[in-house]
Amino acid sequence: MYIFRKIAGYLYGKMSSAYYEERYKYYRKNYNITSNFGFNGTDIRIYGEGKLIVGSNSYIGSYSTIAVVKDFKVIIGDRCQISHNVRMYTASNDPDQDFTIKKVKLPRKGDIIIGNGVWIGANVFINPGINIGDNVVIGANSVVTKDIPVNAIVGGVPARLIRYKSFEET
């Protein structure tokens, strides 16, 4: 019985790996994703009729989702580190409405622009219409509701400025 489980686990892993390789090939073909962008893990979802433009030497972790609705885009800069279970949506419901009535307001929509060298922690949610500057750190479990300036370290729900990076430029 042990041998059977071991073989079944091995075969499942091989099939699963091939499935994700095909899915990620599909993403590269249908969105503007460079060949050196890393899909680090499984269950990464990218969908929608909008544009996704990705810089070089960036990666995204398992269970992350990028939803790009038609006429909007997500731009991810160079050398970005996007951890697991990160969510980015270019459309979301407007929270200032009465959801008990049949007719609801159109959702909020907007591009998401992520600068170069950005590190996004695990379980982060990025709202529509957000601009994130270069060299930013977004702490784990944060909800980004406002633009983030260059060299900022932010965290929380909603994400707030913790401090600016202190380093000497070389």
ZALOKOL-199652 format. One record per residue (C-alpha): residue number from 1; residue in three letters; chain; x, y, z. Coordinates in Angstrom, 1 decimal. Layout:
BEGIN
<atom><bator>NUM</bator><kevo>ALA</kevo><sero>A</sero><xx>X</xx><yy>Y</yy><zz>Z</zz></atom>
...
END
This chain:
BEGIN
<atom><bator>1</bator><kevo>MET</kevo><sero>A</sero><xx>0.0</xx><yy>0.0</yy><zz>0.0</zz></atom>
<atom><bator>2</bator><kevo>TYR</kevo><sero>A</sero><xx>2.8</xx><yy>2.4</yy><zz>0.9</zz></atom>
<atom><bator>3</bator><kevo>ILE</kevo><sero>A</sero><xx>4.5</xx><yy>1.9</yy><zz>-2.6</zz></atom>
<atom><bator>4</bator><kevo>PHE</kevo><sero>A</sero><xx>1.2</xx><yy>2.5</yy><zz>-4.3</zz></atom>
<atom><bator>5</bator><kevo>ARG</kevo><sero>A</sero><xx>0.7</xx><yy>5.8</yy><zz>-2.5</zz></atom>
<atom><bator>6</bator><kevo>LYS</kevo><sero>A</sero><xx>4.2</xx><yy>6.8</yy><zz>-3.3</zz></atom>
<atom><bator>7</bator><kevo>ILE</kevo><sero>A</sero><xx>3.8</xx><yy>6.1</yy><zz>-7.0</zz></atom>
<atom><bator>8</bator><kevo>ALA</kevo><sero>A</sero><xx>0.4</xx><yy>7.8</yy><zz>-7.1</zz></atom>
<atom><bator>9</bator><kevo>GLY</kevo><sero>A</sero><xx>1.8</xx><yy>10.9</yy><zz>-5.4</zz></atom>
<atom><bator>10</bator><kevo>TYR</kevo><sero>A</sero><xx>4.7</xx><yy>11.0</yy><zz>-7.9</zz></atom>
<atom><bator>11</bator><kevo>LEU</kevo><sero>A</sero><xx>2.4</xx><yy>10.7</yy><zz>-10.9</zz></atom>
<atom><bator>12</bator><kevo>TYR</kevo><sero>A</sero><xx>0.0</xx><yy>13.3</yy><zz>-9.6</zz></atom>
<atom><bator>13</bator><kevo>GLY</kevo><sero>A</sero><xx>2.9</xx><yy>15.7</yy><zz>-9.1</zz></atom>
<atom><bator>14</bator><kevo>LYS</kevo><sero>A</sero><xx>4.0</xx><yy>15.1</yy><zz>-12.7</zz></atom>
<atom><bator>15</bator><kevo>MET</kevo><sero>A</sero><xx>0.5</xx><yy>15.6</yy><zz>-14.1</zz></atom>
<atom><bator>16</bator><kevo>SER</kevo><sero>A</sero><xx>-0.1</xx><yy>18.7</yy><zz>-11.9</zz></atom>
<atom><bator>17</bator><kevo>SER</kevo><sero>A</sero><xx>3.3</xx><yy>20.2</yy><zz>-13.0</zz></atom>
<atom><bator>18</bator><kevo>ALA</kevo><sero>A</sero><xx>2.4</xx><yy>19.7</yy><zz>-16.7</zz></atom>
<atom><bator>19</bator><kevo>TYR</kevo><sero>A</sero><xx>-1.0</xx><yy>21.3</yy><zz>-16.1</zz></atom>
<atom><bator>20</bator><kevo>TYR</kevo><sero>A</sero><xx>0.5</xx><yy>24.4</yy><zz>-14.6</zz></atom>
<atom><bator>21</bator><kevo>GLU</kevo><sero>A</sero><xx>3.2</xx><yy>24.7</yy><zz>-17.2</zz></atom>
<atom><bator>22</bator><kevo>GLU</kevo><sero>A</sero><xx>0.5</xx><yy>24.7</yy><zz>-19.9</zz></atom>
<atom><bator>23</bator><kevo>ARG</kevo><sero>A</sero><xx>-1.5</xx><yy>27.3</yy><zz>-18.1</zz></atom>
<atom><bator>24</bator><kevo>TYR</kevo><sero>A</sero><xx>1.5</xx><yy>29.6</yy><zz>-17.6</zz></atom>
<atom><bator>25</bator><kevo>LYS</kevo><sero>A</sero><xx>2.4</xx><yy>29.2</yy><zz>-21.4</zz></atom>
<atom><bator>26</bator><kevo>TYR</kevo><sero>A</sero><xx>-1.2</xx><yy>30.3</yy><zz>-22.1</zz></atom>
<atom><bator>27</bator><kevo>TYR</kevo><sero>A</sero><xx>-0.7</xx><yy>33.4</yy><zz>-19.9</zz></atom>
<atom><bator>28</bator><kevo>ARG</kevo><sero>A</sero><xx>2.6</xx><yy>34.3</yy><zz>-21.6</zz></atom>
<atom><bator>29</bator><kevo>LYS</kevo><sero>A</sero><xx>0.9</xx><yy>33.9</yy><zz>-25.0</zz></atom>
<atom><bator>30</bator><kevo>ASN</kevo><sero>A</sero><xx>-2.2</xx><yy>35.9</yy><zz>-24.2</zz></atom>
<atom><bator>31</bator><kevo>TYR</kevo><sero>A</sero><xx>-0.7</xx><yy>38.7</yy><zz>-22.0</zz></atom>
<atom><bator>32</bator><kevo>ASN</kevo><sero>A</sero><xx>2.5</xx><yy>40.7</yy><zz>-22.4</zz></atom>
<atom><bator>33</bator><kevo>ILE</kevo><sero>A</sero><xx>4.6</xx><yy>38.6</yy><zz>-20.0</zz></atom>
<atom><bator>34</bator><kevo>THR</kevo><sero>A</sero><xx>8.3</xx><yy>38.4</yy><zz>-20.5</zz></atom>
<atom><bator>35</bator><kevo>SER</kevo><sero>A</sero><xx>10.1</xx><yy>35.0</yy><zz>-20.6</zz></atom>
<atom><bator>36</bator><kevo>ASN</kevo><sero>A</sero><xx>12.0</xx><yy>35.7</yy><zz>-17.4</zz></atom>
<atom><bator>37</bator><kevo>PHE</kevo><sero>A</sero><xx>8.9</xx><yy>36.4</yy><zz>-15.4</zz></atom>
<atom><bator>38</bator><kevo>GLY</kevo><sero>A</sero><xx>8.6</xx><yy>33.7</yy><zz>-12.7</zz></atom>
<atom><bator>39</bator><kevo>PHE</kevo><sero>A</sero><xx>5.4</xx><yy>31.8</yy><zz>-11.9</zz></atom>
<atom><bator>40</bator><kevo>ASN</kevo><sero>A</sero><xx>6.6</xx><yy>30.6</yy><zz>-8.5</zz></atom>
<atom><bator>41</bator><kevo>GLY</kevo><sero>A</sero><xx>4.1</xx><yy>27.9</yy><zz>-7.5</zz></atom>
<atom><bator>42</bator><kevo>THR</kevo><sero>A</sero><xx>0.6</xx><yy>26.7</yy><zz>-8.4</zz></atom>
<atom><bator>43</bator><kevo>ASP</kevo><sero>A</sero><xx>-2.9</xx><yy>28.0</yy><zz>-8.8</zz></atom>
<atom><bator>44</bator><kevo>ILE</kevo><sero>A</sero><xx>-1.9</xx><yy>31.4</yy><zz>-10.1</zz></atom>
<atom><bator>45</bator><kevo>ARG</kevo><sero>A</sero><xx>-4.9</xx><yy>32.9</yy><zz>-11.9</zz></atom>
<atom><bator>46</bator><kevo>ILE</kevo><sero>A</sero><xx>-4.8</xx><yy>35.7</yy><zz>-14.6</zz></atom>
<atom><bator>47</bator><kevo>TYR</kevo><sero>A</sero><xx>-8.0</xx><yy>36.5</yy><zz>-16.4</zz></atom>
<atom><bator>48</bator><kevo>GLY</kevo><sero>A</sero><xx>-9.9</xx><yy>39.2</yy><zz>-18.2</zz></atom>
<atom><bator>49</bator><kevo>GLU</kevo><sero>A</sero><xx>-9.9</xx><yy>41.0</yy><zz>-21.5</zz></atom>
<atom><bator>50</bator><kevo>GLY</kevo><sero>A</sero><xx>-7.7</xx><yy>43.9</yy><zz>-20.3</zz></atom>
<atom><bator>51</bator><kevo>LYS</kevo><sero>A</sero><xx>-3.9</xx><yy>44.2</yy><zz>-20.6</zz></atom>
<atom><bator>52</bator><kevo>LEU</kevo><sero>A</sero><xx>-1.2</xx><yy>42.8</yy><zz>-18.3</zz></atom>
<atom><bator>53</bator><kevo>ILE</kevo><sero>A</sero><xx>2.3</xx><yy>44.2</yy><zz>-18.9</zz></atom>
<atom><bator>54</bator><kevo>VAL</kevo><sero>A</sero><xx>5.1</xx><yy>42.7</yy><zz>-16.9</zz></atom>
<atom><bator>55</bator><kevo>GLY</kevo><sero>A</sero><xx>8.7</xx><yy>43.8</yy><zz>-16.7</zz></atom>
<atom><bator>56</bator><kevo>SER</kevo><sero>A</sero><xx>11.8</xx><yy>41.6</yy><zz>-16.5</zz></atom>
<atom><bator>57</bator><kevo>ASN</kevo><sero>A</sero><xx>13.1</xx><yy>39.6</yy><zz>-13.5</zz></atom>
<atom><bator>58</bator><kevo>SER</kevo><sero>A</sero><xx>9.8</xx><yy>39.7</yy><zz>-11.5</zz></atom>
<atom><bator>59</bator><kevo>TYR</kevo><sero>A</sero><xx>7.8</xx><yy>36.8</yy><zz>-10.1</zz></atom>
<atom><bator>60</bator><kevo>ILE</kevo><sero>A</sero><xx>4.4</xx><yy>36.0</yy><zz>-8.5</zz></atom>
<atom><bator>61</bator><kevo>GLY</kevo><sero>A</sero><xx>3.7</xx><yy>33.4</yy><zz>-5.9</zz></atom>
<atom><bator>62</bator><kevo>SER</kevo><sero>A</sero><xx>1.1</xx><yy>30.6</yy><zz>-5.5</zz></atom>
<atom><bator>63</bator><kevo>TYR</kevo><sero>A</sero><xx>-2.6</xx><yy>31.2</yy><zz>-5.2</zz></atom>
<atom><bator>64</bator><kevo>SER</kevo><sero>A</sero><xx>-2.3</xx><yy>34.8</yy><zz>-6.5</zz></atom>
<atom><bator>65</bator><kevo>THR</kevo><sero>A</sero><xx>-4.9</xx><yy>36.4</yy><zz>-8.8</zz></atom>
<atom><bator>66</bator><kevo>ILE</kevo><sero>A</sero><xx>-4.7</xx><yy>39.2</yy><zz>-11.4</zz></atom>
<atom><bator>67</bator><kevo>ALA</kevo><sero>A</sero><xx>-8.0</xx><yy>40.3</yy><zz>-12.9</zz></atom>
<atom><bator>68</bator><kevo>VAL</kevo><sero>A</sero><xx>-7.8</xx><yy>42.8</yy><zz>-15.8</zz></atom>
<atom><bator>69</bator><kevo>VAL</kevo><sero>A</sero><xx>-11.2</xx><yy>43.9</yy><zz>-17.2</zz></atom>
<atom><bator>70</bator><kevo>LYS</kevo><sero>A</sero><xx>-11.6</xx><yy>45.2</yy><zz>-20.7</zz></atom>
<atom><bator>71</bator><kevo>ASP</kevo><sero>A</sero><xx>-10.1</xx><yy>48.7</yy><zz>-21.4</zz></atom>
<atom><bator>72</bator><kevo>PHE</kevo><sero>A</sero><xx>-7.9</xx><yy>48.6</yy><zz>-18.2</zz></atom>
<atom><bator>73</bator><kevo>LYS</kevo><sero>A</sero><xx>-4.5</xx><yy>47.3</yy><zz>-17.4</zz></atom>
<atom><bator>74</bator><kevo>VAL</kevo><sero>A</sero><xx>-2.1</xx><yy>46.0</yy><zz>-14.8</zz></atom>
<atom><bator>75</bator><kevo>ILE</kevo><sero>A</sero><xx>1.6</xx><yy>47.0</yy><zz>-15.2</zz></atom>
<atom><bator>76</bator><kevo>ILE</kevo><sero>A</sero><xx>4.2</xx><yy>45.3</yy><zz>-13.1</zz></atom>
<atom><bator>77</bator><kevo>GLY</kevo><sero>A</sero><xx>7.7</xx><yy>46.8</yy><zz>-13.2</zz></atom>
<atom><bator>78</bator><kevo>ASP</kevo><sero>A</sero><xx>11.1</xx><yy>45.2</yy><zz>-13.3</zz></atom>
<atom><bator>79</bator><kevo>ARG</kevo><sero>A</sero><xx>12.5</xx><yy>43.2</yy><zz>-10.3</zz></atom>
<atom><bator>80</bator><kevo>CYS</kevo><sero>A</sero><xx>9.2</xx><yy>42.9</yy><zz>-8.5</zz></atom>
<atom><bator>81</bator><kevo>GLN</kevo><sero>A</sero><xx>8.6</xx><yy>40.3</yy><zz>-5.8</zz></atom>
<atom><bator>82</bator><kevo>ILE</kevo><sero>A</sero><xx>5.0</xx><yy>39.4</yy><zz>-5.5</zz></atom>
<atom><bator>83</bator><kevo>SER</kevo><sero>A</sero><xx>4.4</xx><yy>36.8</yy><zz>-2.7</zz></atom>
<atom><bator>84</bator><kevo>HIS</kevo><sero>A</sero><xx>1.7</xx><yy>34.2</yy><zz>-2.5</zz></atom>
<atom><bator>85</bator><kevo>ASN</kevo><sero>A</sero><xx>-2.1</xx><yy>34.8</yy><zz>-2.3</zz></atom>
<atom><bator>86</bator><kevo>VAL</kevo><sero>A</sero><xx>-1.8</xx><yy>38.4</yy><zz>-3.6</zz></atom>
<atom><bator>87</bator><kevo>ARG</kevo><sero>A</sero><xx>-5.0</xx><yy>39.8</yy><zz>-5.3</zz></atom>
<atom><bator>88</bator><kevo>MET</kevo><sero>A</sero><xx>-5.1</xx><yy>42.6</yy><zz>-7.9</zz></atom>
<atom><bator>89</bator><kevo>TYR</kevo><sero>A</sero><xx>-8.4</xx><yy>43.6</yy><zz>-9.5</zz></atom>
<atom><bator>90</bator><kevo>THR</kevo><sero>A</sero><xx>-9.0</xx><yy>46.4</yy><zz>-12.0</zz></atom>
<atom><bator>91</bator><kevo>ALA</kevo><sero>A</sero><xx>-12.7</xx><yy>46.4</yy><zz>-11.1</zz></atom>
<atom><bator>92</bator><kevo>SER</kevo><sero>A</sero><xx>-14.6</xx><yy>46.2</yy><zz>-7.8</zz></atom>
<atom><bator>93</bator><kevo>ASN</kevo><sero>A</sero><xx>-18.0</xx><yy>47.1</yy><zz>-6.5</zz></atom>
<atom><bator>94</bator><kevo>ASP</kevo><sero>A</sero><xx>-18.5</xx><yy>50.6</yy><zz>-5.3</zz></atom>
<atom><bator>95</bator><kevo>PRO</kevo><sero>A</sero><xx>-18.9</xx><yy>50.1</yy><zz>-1.5</zz></atom>
<atom><bator>96</bator><kevo>ASP</kevo><sero>A</sero><xx>-21.1</xx><yy>53.3</yy><zz>-1.1</zz></atom>
<atom><bator>97</bator><kevo>GLN</kevo><sero>A</sero><xx>-24.4</xx><yy>51.8</yy><zz>-2.3</zz></atom>
<atom><bator>98</bator><kevo>ASP</kevo><sero>A</sero><xx>-27.3</xx><yy>49.8</yy><zz>-1.1</zz></atom>
<atom><bator>99</bator><kevo>PHE</kevo><sero>A</sero><xx>-26.7</xx><yy>46.2</yy><zz>-2.0</zz></atom>
<atom><bator>100</bator><kevo>THR</kevo><sero>A</sero><xx>-30.3</xx><yy>45.2</yy><zz>-1.0</zz></atom>
<atom><bator>101</bator><kevo>ILE</kevo><sero>A</sero><xx>-31.8</xx><yy>46.9</yy><zz>-4.1</zz></atom>
<atom><bator>102</bator><kevo>LYS</kevo><sero>A</sero><xx>-31.8</xx><yy>45.3</yy><zz>-7.5</zz></atom>
<atom><bator>103</bator><kevo>LYS</kevo><sero>A</sero><xx>-30.1</xx><yy>48.1</yy><zz>-9.4</zz></atom>
<atom><bator>104</bator><kevo>VAL</kevo><sero>A</sero><xx>-26.5</xx><yy>48.6</yy><zz>-8.2</zz></atom>
<atom><bator>105</bator><kevo>LYS</kevo><sero>A</sero><xx>-23.9</xx><yy>51.2</yy><zz>-9.3</zz></atom>
<atom><bator>106</bator><kevo>LEU</kevo><sero>A</sero><xx>-21.3</xx><yy>50.3</yy><zz>-11.8</zz></atom>
<atom><bator>107</bator><kevo>PRO</kevo><sero>A</sero><xx>-18.2</xx><yy>49.0</yy><zz>-10.2</zz></atom>
<atom><bator>108</bator><kevo>ARG</kevo><sero>A</sero><xx>-15.1</xx><yy>51.1</yy><zz>-9.5</zz></atom>
<atom><bator>109</bator><kevo>LYS</kevo><sero>A</sero><xx>-12.5</xx><yy>50.6</yy><zz>-12.2</zz></atom>
<atom><bator>110</bator><kevo>GLY</kevo><sero>A</sero><xx>-9.0</xx><yy>51.6</yy><zz>-12.7</zz></atom>
<atom><bator>111</bator><kevo>ASP</kevo><sero>A</sero><xx>-5.5</xx><yy>50.6</yy><zz>-13.8</zz></atom>
<atom><bator>112</bator><kevo>ILE</kevo><sero>A</sero><xx>-3.0</xx><yy>49.2</yy><zz>-11.4</zz></atom>
<atom><bator>113</bator><kevo>ILE</kevo><sero>A</sero><xx>0.6</xx><yy>50.4</yy><zz>-11.9</zz></atom>
<atom><bator>114</bator><kevo>ILE</kevo><sero>A</sero><xx>3.4</xx><yy>48.8</yy><zz>-9.9</zz></atom>
<atom><bator>115</bator><kevo>GLY</kevo><sero>A</sero><xx>6.8</xx><yy>50.4</yy><zz>-10.2</zz></atom>
<atom><bator>116</bator><kevo>ASN</kevo><sero>A</sero><xx>10.2</xx><yy>48.8</yy><zz>-10.3</zz></atom>
<atom><bator>117</bator><kevo>GLY</kevo><sero>A</sero><xx>11.7</xx><yy>46.9</yy><zz>-7.4</zz></atom>
<atom><bator>118</bator><kevo>VAL</kevo><sero>A</sero><xx>8.5</xx><yy>46.5</yy><zz>-5.4</zz></atom>
<atom><bator>119</bator><kevo>TRP</kevo><sero>A</sero><xx>8.1</xx><yy>43.8</yy><zz>-2.8</zz></atom>
<atom><bator>120</bator><kevo>ILE</kevo><sero>A</sero><xx>4.5</xx><yy>42.8</yy><zz>-2.1</zz></atom>
<atom><bator>121</bator><kevo>GLY</kevo><sero>A</sero><xx>4.0</xx><yy>40.5</yy><zz>1.0</zz></atom>
<atom><bator>122</bator><kevo>ALA</kevo><sero>A</sero><xx>1.7</xx><yy>37.6</yy><zz>1.3</zz></atom>
<atom><bator>123</bator><kevo>ASN</kevo><sero>A</sero><xx>-2.1</xx><yy>38.0</yy><zz>1.3</zz></atom>
<atom><bator>124</bator><kevo>VAL</kevo><sero>A</sero><xx>-2.1</xx><yy>41.5</yy><zz>0.0</zz></atom>
<atom><bator>125</bator><kevo>PHE</kevo><sero>A</sero><xx>-5.2</xx><yy>43.0</yy><zz>-1.8</zz></atom>
<atom><bator>126</bator><kevo>ILE</kevo><sero>A</sero><xx>-4.7</xx><yy>45.8</yy><zz>-4.3</zz></atom>
<atom><bator>127</bator><kevo>ASN</kevo><sero>A</sero><xx>-7.8</xx><yy>47.8</yy><zz>-5.2</zz></atom>
<atom><bator>128</bator><kevo>PRO</kevo><sero>A</sero><xx>-8.5</xx><yy>49.2</yy><zz>-8.7</zz></atom>
<atom><bator>129</bator><kevo>GLY</kevo><sero>A</sero><xx>-6.9</xx><yy>52.5</yy><zz>-9.7</zz></atom>
<atom><bator>130</bator><kevo>ILE</kevo><sero>A</sero><xx>-3.7</xx><yy>52.2</yy><zz>-7.5</zz></atom>
<atom><bator>131</bator><kevo>ASN</kevo><sero>A</sero><xx>-0.2</xx><yy>53.5</yy><zz>-8.4</zz></atom>
<atom><bator>132</bator><kevo>ILE</kevo><sero>A</sero><xx>2.6</xx><yy>52.0</yy><zz>-6.5</zz></atom>
<atom><bator>133</bator><kevo>GLY</kevo><sero>A</sero><xx>6.0</xx><yy>53.8</yy><zz>-6.7</zz></atom>
<atom><bator>134</bator><kevo>ASP</kevo><sero>A</sero><xx>9.4</xx><yy>52.3</yy><zz>-7.2</zz></atom>
<atom><bator>135</bator><kevo>ASN</kevo><sero>A</sero><xx>11.2</xx><yy>50.5</yy><zz>-4.4</zz></atom>
<atom><bator>136</bator><kevo>VAL</kevo><sero>A</sero><xx>8.2</xx><yy>50.0</yy><zz>-2.2</zz></atom>
<atom><bator>137</bator><kevo>VAL</kevo><sero>A</sero><xx>7.5</xx><yy>47.4</yy><zz>0.4</zz></atom>
<atom><bator>138</bator><kevo>ILE</kevo><sero>A</sero><xx>3.9</xx><yy>46.4</yy><zz>1.2</zz></atom>
<atom><bator>139</bator><kevo>GLY</kevo><sero>A</sero><xx>3.6</xx><yy>44.3</yy><zz>4.3</zz></atom>
<atom><bator>140</bator><kevo>ALA</kevo><sero>A</sero><xx>1.8</xx><yy>41.0</yy><zz>4.5</zz></atom>
<atom><bator>141</bator><kevo>ASN</kevo><sero>A</sero><xx>-2.0</xx><yy>41.0</yy><zz>5.0</zz></atom>
<atom><bator>142</bator><kevo>SER</kevo><sero>A</sero><xx>-2.4</xx><yy>44.6</yy><zz>3.8</zz></atom>
<atom><bator>143</bator><kevo>VAL</kevo><sero>A</sero><xx>-5.2</xx><yy>46.2</yy><zz>1.8</zz></atom>
<atom><bator>144</bator><kevo>VAL</kevo><sero>A</sero><xx>-4.0</xx><yy>48.9</yy><zz>-0.6</zz></atom>
<atom><bator>145</bator><kevo>THR</kevo><sero>A</sero><xx>-6.7</xx><yy>51.6</yy><zz>-1.0</zz></atom>
<atom><bator>146</bator><kevo>LYS</kevo><sero>A</sero><xx>-4.5</xx><yy>54.6</yy><zz>-1.9</zz></atom>
<atom><bator>147</bator><kevo>ASP</kevo><sero>A</sero><xx>-1.4</xx><yy>55.3</yy><zz>-4.1</zz></atom>
<atom><bator>148</bator><kevo>ILE</kevo><sero>A</sero><xx>1.9</xx><yy>54.6</yy><zz>-2.5</zz></atom>
<atom><bator>149</bator><kevo>PRO</kevo><sero>A</sero><xx>4.9</xx><yy>56.9</yy><zz>-3.0</zz></atom>
<atom><bator>150</bator><kevo>VAL</kevo><sero>A</sero><xx>8.5</xx><yy>55.9</yy><zz>-4.0</zz></atom>
<atom><bator>151</bator><kevo>ASN</kevo><sero>A</sero><xx>10.6</xx><yy>54.2</yy><zz>-1.2</zz></atom>
<atom><bator>152</bator><kevo>ALA</kevo><sero>A</sero><xx>7.7</xx><yy>53.8</yy><zz>1.2</zz></atom>
<atom><bator>153</bator><kevo>ILE</kevo><sero>A</sero><xx>7.1</xx><yy>50.9</yy><zz>3.5</zz></atom>
<atom><bator>154</bator><kevo>VAL</kevo><sero>A</sero><xx>3.4</xx><yy>50.4</yy><zz>4.1</zz></atom>
<atom><bator>155</bator><kevo>GLY</kevo><sero>A</sero><xx>1.2</xx><yy>47.9</yy><zz>5.9</zz></atom>
<atom><bator>156</bator><kevo>GLY</kevo><sero>A</sero><xx>-2.2</xx><yy>47.3</yy><zz>7.5</zz></atom>
<atom><bator>157</bator><kevo>VAL</kevo><sero>A</sero><xx>-5.8</xx><yy>47.4</yy><zz>6.7</zz></atom>
<atom><bator>158</bator><kevo>PRO</kevo><sero>A</sero><xx>-6.1</xx><yy>49.9</yy><zz>5.1</zz></atom>
<atom><bator>159</bator><kevo>ALA</kevo><sero>A</sero><xx>-2.4</xx><yy>50.1</yy><zz>4.2</zz></atom>
<atom><bator>160</bator><kevo>ARG</kevo><sero>A</sero><xx>-0.7</xx><yy>53.1</yy><zz>5.8</zz></atom>
<atom><bator>161</bator><kevo>LEU</kevo><sero>A</sero><xx>2.8</xx><yy>54.6</yy><zz>5.7</zz></atom>
<atom><bator>162</bator><kevo>ILE</kevo><sero>A</sero><xx>5.0</xx><yy>53.0</yy><zz>8.3</zz></atom>
<atom><bator>163</bator><kevo>ARG</kevo><sero>A</sero><xx>8.1</xx><yy>54.8</yy><zz>7.2</zz></atom>
<atom><bator>164</bator><kevo>TYR</kevo><sero>A</sero><xx>10.3</xx><yy>55.7</yy><zz>4.2</zz></atom>
<atom><bator>165</bator><kevo>LYS</kevo><sero>A</sero><xx>13.4</xx><yy>53.5</yy><zz>3.5</zz></atom>
<atom><bator>166</bator><kevo>SER</kevo><sero>A</sero><xx>16.7</xx><yy>54.9</yy><zz>4.7</zz></atom>
<atom><bator>167</bator><kevo>PHE</kevo><sero>A</sero><xx>19.6</xx><yy>53.9</yy><zz>2.6</zz></atom>
<atom><bator>168</bator><kevo>GLU</kevo><sero>A</sero><xx>22.5</xx><yy>55.5</yy><zz>0.8</zz></atom>
<atom><bator>169</bator><kevo>GLU</kevo><sero>A</sero><xx>22.3</xx><yy>55.5</yy><zz>-2.9</zz></atom>
<atom><bator>170</bator><kevo>THR</kevo><sero>A</sero><xx>25.5</xx><yy>54.0</yy><zz>-4.6</zz></atom>
END
